[in-house]
Amino acid sequence: MLAAALFDIDGTLADTTLLIREAVTQVLGEDGITPSEEEMRKGWTMTALERMRLWARSEAQAAALTARYHERYLARHDALIRPYVGMRETLHALARRSVRMAVATSKIRLTALRTLDALRLAPFFPVVVCEEDAPAPKPDPAPLLLAAGRIEAIPAETLMVGDGAVDILAGRRAGMVTAGAGWGALDLAALRDAGPSHLLAHPGDLLALFET
């Protein structure tokens, strides 16, 4: 029986698609780089630095692009993020069922907390594991195991919810049940091919997985 849930942020808890696209394309454009759609999809679930390495000609340029990306992301954040219909209500329902919840994201802490606060989701998550906290990002299971440990959850009784293949792979490697967030997936085919335990169309579909 499932007793806990871990959530990704981008494409899972929050619709940040427009924000990320704008921030990425603008900072790259300033360096004369035009990303293709394939490149955007490839980098979508990476850390910001890993994403910029796809286009940078040096590590110094990647670091500079990443810093400017975070600046642009924060500057346009409140205007461009969107909630997913039913997400907050679903989290309320899970909390009422005493489901322990945490976040496992590849975002840096500054941007992760900004998004959770803006959408009034922070109270649901006493633990937020970010890029700075784990030795390696997803699909390594380390962020998930760290988050589960901090909420005293048993991996086999924990659901990992995410919109990317890396979320599903990390969850499987951590010994968890996995749920694909089909409502926010940029590449639904890749998410399906990753083989989640459950592929969900709406946030409310999570409730059926925690029925007693």
Backbone as JSON, one array per atom type, in Angstrom:
{
  "sequence": "MLAAALFDIDGTLADTTLLIREAVTQVLGEDGITPSEEEMRKGWTMTALERMRLWARSEAQAAALTARYHERYLARHDALIRPYVGMRETLHALARRSVRMAVATSKIRLTALRTLDALRLAPFFPVVVCEEDAPAPKPDPAPLLLAAGRIEAIPAETLMVGDGAVDILAGRRAGMVTAGAGWGALDLAALRDAGPSHLLAHPGDLLALFET",
  "N": [[0.84, -1.19, 0.0], [0.52, 2.21, -0.84], [2.05, 4.94, 0.83], [3.29, 7.35, 0.7], [4.33, 10.17, -1.32], [6.36, 11.47, -3.88], [7.16, 14.39, -5.71], [7.96, 15.84, -8.85], [8.66, 19.18, -10.04], [8.52, 21.09, -12.41], [6.26, 20.78, -15.04], [4.83, 18.97, -13.63], [3.97, 19.61, -10.86], [3.67, 22.27, -11.46], [2.91, 24.38, -14.25], [5.32, 25.36, -16.11], [6.12, 25.72, -18.66], [5.97, 27.82, -20.68], [7.49, 29.77, -19.41], [10.07, 28.58, -19.07], [10.75, 28.08, -21.77], [10.82, 30.69, -22.8], [12.84, 31.9, -21.24], [15.09, 30.29, -21.83], [15.33, 30.5, -24.68], [15.72, 33.24, -25.0], [18.12, 33.87, -23.58], [19.93, 32.27, -24.95], [19.63, 33.31, -27.51], [20.79, 35.8, -27.2], [23.42, 35.14, -27.35], [23.63, 34.43, -29.94], [22.57, 31.94, -30.55], [20.31, 29.56, -31.74], [18.04, 27.44, -30.53], [16.95, 24.17, -31.49], [13.76, 22.46, -31.75], [14.03, 19.79, -31.11], [16.37, 19.84, -29.58], [15.47, 21.39, -27.44], [13.6, 19.66, -26.3], [15.27, 17.55, -25.56], [16.8, 18.73, -23.55], [14.98, 19.33, -21.59], [14.36, 18.09, -19.08], [16.71, 18.24, -17.74], [19.22, 19.54, -15.42], [19.67, 23.11, -15.11], [22.29, 23.88, -15.78], [23.28, 21.58, -17.09], [21.58, 21.61, -19.27], [22.34, 23.98, -20.6], [24.86, 23.28, -21.37], [24.43, 21.85, -23.66], [24.52, 23.61, -25.74], [26.58, 25.4, -25.28], [29.94, 26.49, -25.95], [32.0, 26.22, -24.26], [32.88, 25.46, -20.84], [32.85, 27.72, -19.29], [31.19, 29.43, -20.75], [28.82, 27.97, -20.56], [28.3, 28.17, -17.81], [27.93, 30.93, -17.6], [25.7, 31.32, -19.24], [23.85, 29.84, -17.79], [23.64, 31.31, -15.4], [22.52, 33.69, -16.39], [20.16, 32.64, -17.39], [18.81, 31.85, -15.03], [18.41, 34.38, -13.91], [16.69, 35.55, -15.82], [14.58, 33.75, -15.69], [13.6, 34.15, -13.06], [12.85, 36.82, -13.25], [10.69, 36.82, -14.98], [8.99, 35.04, -13.88], [6.52, 35.17, -12.21], [4.7, 36.16, -14.02], [4.42, 34.25, -15.99], [4.15, 31.56, -15.09], [1.84, 28.85, -14.56], [-0.89, 27.31, -12.84], [-1.77, 23.82, -12.58], [-4.91, 22.57, -13.38], [-6.81, 21.39, -10.76], [-4.66, 20.47, -9.26], [-3.93, 21.6, -6.72], [-6.18, 20.95, -5.22], [-6.04, 18.19, -5.31], [-3.67, 17.71, -3.88], [-4.51, 18.65, -1.39], [-6.44, 16.69, -0.81], [-4.85, 14.39, -0.67], [-3.26, 15.06, 1.52], [-5.2, 15.07, 3.52], [-5.61, 12.4, 3.69], [-3.43, 11.62, 5.02], [-1.1, 11.19, 3.56], [2.32, 11.2, 3.16], [4.34, 13.74, 1.83], [6.76, 15.0, -0.5], [9.13, 16.98, -2.38], [11.13, 16.26, -5.2], [13.38, 17.57, -7.14], [15.19, 18.82, -10.03], [15.71, 21.45, -10.1], [17.32, 24.5, -8.96], [17.42, 25.55, -5.51], [16.46, 28.2, -5.07], [14.79, 28.84, -7.31], [13.0, 26.71, -7.23], [11.63, 26.98, -4.74], [10.5, 29.46, -5.15], [8.59, 28.92, -7.13], [6.89, 27.04, -5.86], [5.95, 28.6, -3.74], [4.64, 30.67, -5.12], [2.45, 29.43, -6.27], [1.12, 28.61, -4.08], [1.71, 26.1, -2.99], [3.67, 25.29, -1.29], [3.08, 24.7, 1.5], [2.32, 22.02, 1.49], [4.59, 20.53, 1.33], [6.94, 19.56, 3.36], [9.5, 18.83, 2.91], [11.88, 19.59, 0.49], [13.82, 18.57, -1.98], [16.54, 19.62, -3.79], [18.65, 20.61, -6.62], [21.07, 21.28, -5.36], [21.21, 19.59, -3.2], [21.62, 16.84, -3.59], [24.01, 14.29, -4.63], [23.97, 13.67, -7.32], [21.9, 14.33, -10.17], [18.48, 13.38, -11.09], [18.41, 10.96, -13.72], [19.56, 9.49, -11.6], [18.98, 7.78, -8.57], [19.45, 9.09, -6.19], [18.4, 11.74, -5.35], [15.72, 11.1, -4.89], [15.79, 9.07, -2.96], [16.93, 10.48, -0.89], [14.93, 12.4, -0.38], [12.8, 10.7, 0.34], [13.85, 9.51, 2.62], [13.96, 11.72, 4.34], [11.3, 12.23, 4.87], [10.69, 10.01, 6.16], [9.83, 7.76, 4.7], [9.17, 4.58, 3.26], [10.8, 3.25, 0.47], [9.48, 1.29, -1.22], [6.86, 1.81, -0.65], [6.33, 4.2, -1.7], [5.36, 6.68, -4.04], [6.62, 7.96, -7.01], [6.14, 10.85, -8.79], [6.17, 12.26, -11.94], [6.89, 14.16, -14.96], [8.76, 13.45, -16.82], [10.98, 11.14, -18.52], [13.25, 10.76, -16.97], [12.35, 11.0, -14.38], [10.82, 8.72, -14.06], [12.7, 6.69, -14.47], [14.48, 7.22, -12.36], [12.77, 6.79, -10.2], [12.22, 4.05, -10.51], [14.77, 2.96, -10.15], [15.12, 3.63, -7.53], [13.49, 1.89, -6.29], [10.79, 2.44, -6.17], [7.22, 2.91, -6.73], [5.94, 4.25, -9.76], [4.58, 7.17, -11.35], [3.49, 8.58, -14.29], [3.22, 11.91, -15.18], [1.07, 12.74, -17.19], [-0.41, 14.99, -17.79], [1.33, 17.13, -17.96], [3.46, 16.53, -19.56], [6.04, 17.21, -21.81], [7.0, 15.56, -23.78], [5.17, 13.14, -24.44], [5.28, 10.6, -25.55], [7.89, 9.73, -24.99], [7.72, 9.67, -22.23], [5.82, 7.66, -21.88], [7.21, 5.53, -23.04], [9.18, 5.16, -21.14], [8.08, 3.55, -19.29], [6.26, 3.87, -16.94], [4.75, 2.9, -13.81], [2.15, 3.73, -13.63], [0.3, 5.71, -15.89], [-0.89, 8.81, -15.96], [-3.63, 11.01, -16.67], [-4.68, 13.31, -15.52], [-4.21, 15.44, -12.63], [-5.97, 14.7, -10.53], [-6.25, 11.99, -10.88], [-4.42, 10.76, -9.32], [-5.51, 10.22, -6.85], [-6.89, 7.81, -6.84], [-4.87, 5.98, -6.59], [-4.22, 5.98, -3.98], [-6.26, 5.0, -2.52], [-7.9, 3.5, 0.23]],
  "CA": [[0.0, 0.0, 0.0], [1.28, 3.45, -0.92], [1.91, 5.81, 2.0], [4.01, 8.6, 0.48], [4.45, 10.58, -2.72], [7.36, 12.46, -4.25], [6.75, 15.1, -6.91], [8.78, 16.77, -9.61], [7.97, 20.48, -10.11], [8.2, 21.53, -13.77], [5.48, 19.81, -15.8], [4.15, 18.05, -12.72], [3.24, 20.46, -9.93], [3.46, 23.61, -12.03], [3.11, 24.54, -15.69], [6.37, 26.35, -16.32], [6.57, 25.54, -20.04], [6.2, 29.11, -21.34], [8.58, 30.46, -18.72], [11.36, 27.96, -19.41], [11.02, 28.32, -23.19], [11.2, 32.09, -23.01], [14.14, 32.17, -20.61], [16.13, 29.59, -22.58], [15.52, 31.04, -26.03], [16.24, 34.61, -24.94], [19.54, 33.93, -23.21], [20.71, 31.7, -26.05], [19.58, 34.26, -28.61], [21.76, 36.86, -26.93], [24.73, 34.63, -27.78], [23.53, 34.04, -31.33], [22.25, 30.52, -30.63], [18.88, 29.27, -31.91], [17.83, 26.02, -30.21], [15.92, 23.46, -32.23], [12.75, 21.84, -30.89], [14.61, 18.53, -30.61], [17.3, 20.18, -28.51], [14.68, 21.83, -26.3], [13.04, 18.47, -25.66], [16.37, 16.8, -24.95], [17.27, 19.39, -22.35], [13.87, 19.78, -20.76], [14.37, 17.57, -17.71], [18.07, 18.36, -17.2], [19.48, 20.73, -14.63], [19.89, 24.26, -15.99], [23.66, 23.85, -16.29], [23.37, 20.5, -18.09], [20.85, 22.07, -20.46], [23.14, 24.97, -21.33], [26.02, 22.59, -21.96], [24.05, 21.35, -24.99], [24.8, 24.65, -26.73], [27.77, 26.19, -24.96], [31.21, 26.07, -26.55], [32.96, 26.02, -23.18], [32.25, 25.39, -19.52], [32.65, 29.09, -18.84], [30.0, 29.94, -21.41], [27.68, 27.27, -19.97], [28.04, 28.76, -16.51], [27.4, 32.27, -17.8], [24.33, 31.15, -19.76], [23.01, 29.36, -16.69], [23.39, 32.43, -14.5], [21.57, 34.59, -17.05], [18.89, 31.92, -17.45], [18.13, 31.96, -13.74], [17.97, 35.76, -13.76], [15.52, 35.75, -16.69], [13.52, 32.9, -15.15], [13.01, 34.81, -11.9], [12.27, 38.1, -13.65], [9.42, 36.6, -15.69], [8.35, 33.92, -13.21], [5.13, 35.33, -11.78], [3.84, 36.47, -15.17], [4.31, 33.16, -16.96], [3.81, 30.23, -14.58], [0.42, 28.55, -14.48], [-1.22, 26.11, -12.06], [-2.52, 22.77, -13.27], [-6.27, 22.46, -12.85], [-7.02, 20.26, -9.87], [-3.48, 20.04, -8.52], [-3.99, 21.99, -5.32], [-7.24, 20.16, -4.6], [-5.52, 16.83, -5.16], [-2.73, 17.71, -2.76], [-5.33, 18.75, -0.18], [-7.06, 15.39, -0.56], [-3.79, 13.47, -0.23], [-2.89, 15.44, 2.89], [-6.27, 14.61, 4.41], [-5.44, 10.95, 3.83], [-2.16, 11.45, 5.74], [-0.03, 10.8, 2.65], [3.52, 12.02, 3.34], [4.71, 14.27, 0.52], [8.0, 15.76, -0.63], [9.52, 17.33, -3.74], [12.47, 15.88, -5.67], [13.5, 18.34, -8.38], [16.53, 19.18, -10.5], [15.83, 22.9, -10.04], [18.02, 25.02, -7.81], [16.47, 25.83, -4.43], [15.86, 29.51, -5.23], [13.68, 28.81, -8.27], [12.02, 25.72, -6.77], [10.8, 27.56, -3.69], [9.73, 30.57, -5.75], [7.44, 28.35, -7.83], [5.98, 26.45, -4.88], [5.32, 29.7, -3.0], [3.76, 31.44, -6.0], [1.22, 28.66, -6.51], [0.59, 28.24, -2.76], [1.88, 24.66, -2.82], [4.73, 25.02, -0.33], [2.66, 24.06, 2.75], [2.14, 20.57, 1.35], [5.87, 19.85, 1.18], [7.91, 19.89, 4.41], [10.83, 18.5, 2.39], [12.1, 19.9, -0.92], [15.19, 18.2, -2.37], [16.87, 20.36, -5.0], [19.92, 20.27, -7.26], [22.18, 21.45, -4.43], [21.14, 18.66, -2.07], [21.97, 15.46, -3.93], [25.29, 14.18, -5.33], [23.74, 13.54, -8.76], [20.49, 14.58, -10.48], [17.74, 12.32, -11.76], [17.79, 9.7, -13.29], [20.14, 8.87, -10.42], [17.94, 7.7, -7.53], [19.87, 9.76, -4.96], [17.48, 12.76, -4.85], [14.49, 10.47, -4.42], [16.06, 8.36, -1.71], [17.13, 11.51, 0.12], [13.61, 12.96, -0.04], [12.03, 9.67, 1.05], [14.43, 9.37, 3.96], [13.65, 12.88, 5.16], [9.91, 12.15, 5.33], [10.6, 8.69, 6.78], [9.02, 6.91, 3.82], [9.78, 3.36, 2.73], [10.75, 3.36, -0.99], [8.48, 0.42, -1.85], [5.54, 2.35, -0.35], [6.4, 5.6, -2.14], [5.06, 6.94, -5.44], [7.32, 9.07, -7.64], [5.28, 11.44, -9.82], [6.93, 13.18, -12.76], [6.5, 14.27, -16.36], [9.86, 13.08, -17.7], [11.53, 9.78, -18.41], [14.23, 10.71, -15.88], [11.61, 10.79, -13.13], [10.4, 7.32, -14.02], [13.91, 5.88, -14.3], [14.96, 7.43, -11.0], [11.86, 6.1, -9.3], [12.42, 2.6, -10.61], [16.07, 2.65, -9.54], [14.98, 3.81, -6.08], [12.59, 0.86, -5.77], [9.49, 3.06, -5.92], [6.17, 2.89, -7.73], [6.08, 5.48, -10.53], [3.4, 7.68, -12.06], [3.8, 9.58, -15.3], [2.31, 13.07, -15.16], [0.72, 12.99, -18.58], [-1.0, 16.32, -17.94], [2.33, 18.17, -18.18], [4.61, 15.99, -20.29], [6.4, 17.83, -23.1], [7.18, 14.45, -24.72], [4.35, 12.08, -23.86], [5.74, 9.31, -26.06], [9.07, 9.35, -24.22], [7.25, 9.33, -20.89], [5.18, 6.33, -21.98], [8.25, 4.53, -23.32], [9.96, 4.94, -19.93], [7.43, 2.46, -18.58], [5.79, 4.15, -15.58], [3.76, 1.96, -13.25], [0.86, 4.32, -13.97], [0.37, 6.9, -16.73], [-2.09, 9.53, -15.55], [-4.01, 12.12, -17.54], [-5.05, 14.48, -14.73], [-3.74, 15.35, -11.25], [-6.93, 14.0, -9.69], [-6.11, 10.53, -11.04], [-3.54, 10.28, -8.25], [-6.27, 9.83, -5.66], [-7.25, 6.4, -6.92], [-3.71, 5.17, -6.21], [-4.09, 6.03, -2.53], [-7.51, 4.58, -1.89], [-7.69, 2.47, 1.26]],
  "C": [[0.88, 1.25, 0.0], [1.0, 4.34, 0.28], [2.54, 7.18, 1.79], [4.1, 8.89, -1.01], [5.53, 11.64, -2.86], [6.95, 13.1, -5.57], [7.91, 15.88, -7.53], [8.03, 18.11, -9.61], [7.54, 20.82, -11.53], [7.43, 20.44, -14.52], [4.73, 18.82, -14.93], [3.31, 18.82, -11.7], [2.87, 21.8, -10.54], [3.72, 23.61, -13.53], [4.07, 25.71, -15.91], [6.88, 26.35, -17.77], [6.89, 26.87, -20.72], [7.39, 29.84, -20.73], [9.94, 29.9, -19.1], [11.72, 28.23, -20.87], [11.51, 29.75, -23.41], [12.59, 32.36, -22.45], [15.28, 31.53, -21.4], [16.39, 30.26, -23.91], [16.08, 32.46, -26.0], [17.72, 34.64, -24.59], [20.42, 33.31, -24.29], [20.76, 32.65, -27.23], [20.57, 35.4, -28.44], [23.18, 36.45, -27.3], [24.69, 34.1, -29.21], [23.21, 32.57, -31.54], [20.73, 30.35, -30.75], [18.65, 27.79, -31.65], [16.73, 25.41, -31.07], [14.92, 22.86, -31.25], [13.28, 20.54, -30.31], [15.56, 18.79, -29.45], [16.56, 20.63, -27.25], [14.1, 20.63, -25.55], [14.12, 17.68, -24.93], [16.78, 17.41, -23.63], [16.22, 19.68, -21.31], [13.97, 19.33, -19.31], [15.78, 17.58, -17.09], [18.14, 19.5, -16.19], [19.76, 21.88, -15.6], [21.3, 24.25, -16.58], [23.83, 22.76, -17.35], [22.7, 20.93, -19.38], [21.71, 23.03, -21.26], [24.4, 24.37, -21.94], [25.7, 22.03, -23.35], [24.47, 22.34, -26.08], [26.09, 25.4, -26.5], [29.02, 25.62, -25.61], [32.29, 25.85, -25.51], [32.2, 25.94, -21.87], [31.99, 26.79, -18.98], [31.39, 29.7, -19.46], [28.75, 29.27, -20.83], [27.3, 27.87, -18.62], [27.42, 30.15, -16.64], [25.96, 32.22, -18.32], [23.38, 30.72, -18.64], [22.66, 30.48, -15.73], [22.37, 33.4, -15.1], [20.2, 33.95, -17.18], [18.13, 32.06, -16.14], [17.63, 33.39, -13.49], [16.7, 36.02, -14.57], [14.32, 34.96, -16.18], [12.82, 33.62, -13.99], [12.3, 36.11, -12.27], [10.88, 37.91, -14.27], [8.53, 35.55, -15.0], [6.86, 34.14, -12.95], [4.18, 35.61, -12.94], [3.55, 35.25, -16.03], [3.98, 31.79, -16.39], [2.29, 30.08, -14.48], [0.2, 27.33, -13.58], [-1.86, 25.07, -12.96], [-3.87, 22.64, -12.59], [-6.37, 21.2, -11.99], [-5.83, 19.86, -9.03], [-3.59, 20.37, -7.04], [-5.06, 21.18, -4.57], [-6.8, 18.72, -4.37], [-4.56, 16.73, -3.99], [-3.46, 17.83, -1.42], [-5.9, 17.38, 0.19], [-6.03, 14.37, -0.08], [-3.36, 13.78, 1.21], [-3.93, 14.98, 3.89], [-6.19, 13.11, 4.64], [-4.12, 10.6, 4.51], [-1.05, 10.89, 4.86], [1.15, 11.75, 2.89], [4.02, 12.45, 1.96], [6.01, 15.08, 0.59], [8.22, 16.06, -2.11], [10.92, 16.81, -4.01], [12.63, 16.49, -7.07], [14.96, 18.57, -8.74], [16.72, 20.69, -10.55], [16.74, 23.3, -8.87], [16.99, 25.45, -6.77], [15.75, 27.17, -4.62], [14.65, 29.47, -6.15], [12.61, 27.81, -7.84], [11.07, 26.32, -5.74], [9.96, 28.71, -4.21], [8.47, 30.03, -6.42], [6.43, 27.77, -6.84], [5.24, 27.54, -4.1], [4.3, 30.43, -3.86], [2.42, 30.74, -6.23], [0.59, 28.15, -5.22], [0.64, 26.72, -2.53], [2.89, 24.32, -1.74], [4.26, 24.35, 0.95], [2.49, 22.55, 2.68], [3.46, 19.81, 1.44], [6.87, 20.29, 2.26], [9.35, 19.63, 3.97], [10.87, 18.82, 0.9], [13.57, 19.62, -1.23], [15.48, 18.8, -3.74], [18.24, 19.94, -5.54], [21.08, 20.31, -6.27], [22.27, 20.34, -3.39], [21.67, 17.26, -2.36], [23.27, 15.4, -4.73], [25.15, 14.07, -6.84], [22.25, 13.76, -9.01], [19.8, 13.32, -11.0], [18.27, 12.18, -13.19], [18.51, 8.93, -12.19], [19.07, 8.84, -9.32], [18.26, 8.51, -6.28], [18.9, 10.84, -4.48], [16.2, 12.16, -4.26], [14.69, 9.77, -3.09], [16.29, 9.35, -0.58], [15.8, 12.09, 0.58], [12.78, 11.96, 0.76], [12.55, 9.51, 2.48], [14.04, 10.51, 4.88], [12.19, 12.92, 5.6], [9.62, 10.78, 5.93], [9.65, 7.77, 6.02], [9.82, 5.71, 3.36], [9.69, 3.41, 1.2], [9.66, 2.53, -1.65], [7.06, 0.91, -1.62], [5.42, 3.8, -0.8], [6.13, 5.68, -3.64], [5.87, 8.13, -5.91], [6.49, 9.56, -8.81], [6.1, 12.44, -10.63], [6.53, 13.12, -14.21], [7.57, 13.79, -17.33], [10.33, 11.66, -17.5], [12.52, 9.67, -17.26], [13.55, 10.48, -14.54], [11.24, 9.33, -12.96], [11.61, 6.41, -13.79], [14.46, 6.01, -12.89], [14.08, 6.7, -10.0], [12.05, 4.6, -9.32], [13.72, 2.19, -9.92], [16.03, 2.79, -8.02], [14.06, 2.76, -5.46], [11.2, 1.38, -5.47], [8.49, 2.72, -7.03], [6.25, 4.23, -8.47], [4.78, 5.86, -11.22], [3.83, 8.75, -13.03], [2.75, 10.67, -15.3], [1.99, 13.46, -16.6], [0.15, 14.37, -18.83], [0.04, 17.39, -18.25], [3.5, 17.74, -19.03], [4.83, 16.73, -21.6], [6.53, 16.76, -24.17], [6.45, 13.24, -24.13], [4.8, 10.7, -24.32], [6.95, 8.83, -25.27], [8.68, 8.96, -22.8], [6.63, 7.94, -20.88], [6.23, 5.25, -22.18], [9.12, 4.23, -22.1], [9.33, 3.87, -19.04], [6.99, 2.76, -17.16], [4.8, 3.09, -15.11], [2.35, 2.4, -13.6], [1.11, 5.53, -14.86], [-0.95, 7.63, -16.55], [-2.35, 10.73, -16.45], [-4.27, 13.41, -16.78], [-4.52, 14.32, -13.3], [-4.67, 14.55, -10.34], [-6.85, 12.49, -9.8], [-5.21, 9.93, -9.97], [-4.34, 9.71, -7.08], [-6.62, 8.35, -5.66], [-6.09, 5.48, -6.48], [-3.51, 5.12, -4.7], [-5.4, 5.69, -1.82], [-7.22, 3.45, -0.9], [-8.81, 1.44, 1.23]]
}
